[in-house]
Amino acid sequence: MELRHLRYFMAVAEELSFSKAGERLRIAQPALSRAVGELEEDLGVQLFDRSRRQVRLTPAGEALWRESGIVFERLDDAVRRVREIARGETGELRVGYIGPPTRGFLGALLKDYRGKHPGVTLVIEERTPERVWEMVSKGRLSVGLTRPVRSHDDLGPQSRLLLEERLCLAVPSAHPFAARKSVRWKDLAGLPLILLARRESAGSHDAILAACREAGVVPEVVRTPSLLGTILQYVEAGSGFGIVPECAETGAAGVTLVPLVPKRTIPLVLVWSKDTVNPAADAFRELVLAWLAAGKLKLAGT
């Protein structure tokens, strides 16, 4: 039994006339009669009572007419959903992100996306940079907003640079450094430093250590917490000096961020898998790039 046989049957059942159904389907009446006959043979039942004056559905034909109507309704719904998914109007979008650098724009960006694609189910997950890359590469996230990681070439996802954040020294506001416009990397010699744990962001951690080496400084790292906010709390408590990206500016009382020179930056990138077909993710990526072109991707406070 073929789908076209059911369509032919439905037309005859609705018209109760082979000639009218043939005109509607734009096929010759003999061909239509043969198709319906093949359907009856496949099913082993008679679907129509035929006479010279009229065509009537048999009880079996009435049952098939009702059931086929349900089949075609569901088929039409399936076709509509497939087309909506292909246009990125429905489906699921799973966005992985790192918090501080996206705080200034992510909420508004997601609101814009939902307004344009209300049928898409949106899931957001805050993760470490390495975890975002890993989950995108395995298809567990559709896209990510994260830092580059050294092993990203091995993981497979593609990336696009969105922002460059300057590294700063977080100092107690009463310290003389707080009054400076900048602090040199070599001035960090002998200072107790607090860095984000390498397991949380290997790229930025390694970039900080590389900058210290270039300045001839052997860093004295005393704390490696998992959150930027914890670094600021340690600094406020007088436990040391933090090296953080400028996005760490949270208005913490008693802490001042001073740019480090020579200028060193860490990127924020958009990542996605080139091997995954997901129109909802493609639409999100297009929106991010449109925001980037319009200068709407900004750090909090800028």
C-alpha positions, 0 to 999 in steps of 0.5 A: 500500500502506497501513500498515493493510494490512500490519497486517491481513496480519500478523494473518491470517498469525499466526492463519492464519484470517480470522475469528480475525484479524477478531475480533482486529482488531475488523473484519468478515471481508469487510472484512479479506478485501478489504484483504488482496486489495488488498495482494495486488493492489498487490504483484502476488503471492498471499500466502495459499493459501485453502481452505474448511478452512485458510489457508496462507502462500505462499512470498511471504507467508512472506517478507512476514511475516518482513520486515513483522515487522522493519518493525513492530519498527523502527516500535515502536522509533521510536515509543518513541524519539519519545515519550522525546524528547518527554518529554525522556528522550532526545536531546541537551543542549548547555550553554554556560557561563562558568567562574568564576561557575558553578564552585560549582554546575554540576557538581552541577547536571549530575549531578542532571540526568543522574540524572533523564535518563540517556538524554540525551546531554550536551555542555558547552562553556565559552565567552565570554558573547558566544559563548554568546549567539550559539551559543544564538541559532543553535541550536548550544547548547541553553541557556547560563549566561552574562552578559547582553550588550548586543546580546542583544535582537537575538540573540533568546534569552530569559533568566532572572536567576540570580545577582547578583555584586558587583564587587570590587577585587583587591589585594595582601594586603600593601597597606593596601586589603586591611585595609579592609571596602570600597574606594570607586570614587573611590579608584581614581583614579591606580591601575594597573587590570587588567580582563578584556578587553572581547572576553571580557565586554563587559557587565562591562567596560562596567559597570566603566568606567561605574562609574568615570565615575560616580565621576569617575574616569578609569581607568588600564587597564594590562592586559586579559587574557582570564582572571580567573585571569590578573588575579589573577596580575598582582595578586599579581606587583604589576603593578596592581589588578584589578576582578573579580566576587566569583566570582574568589575562587580562594584565590590566595596574596597576593591579597585581594578587597575589595568596591567601593562604591557596590555594583555587580553583574553578573548571571549568567543562563540563556539559551535560544532560544524558537524551538527545540523541545528537550524535553531543554533544557526539562527542564534549564531546569525543573531550573535554576529548581527549584534557583534556588527552593531556593537551591542556585545559589551561588557557590563558597565561599558 
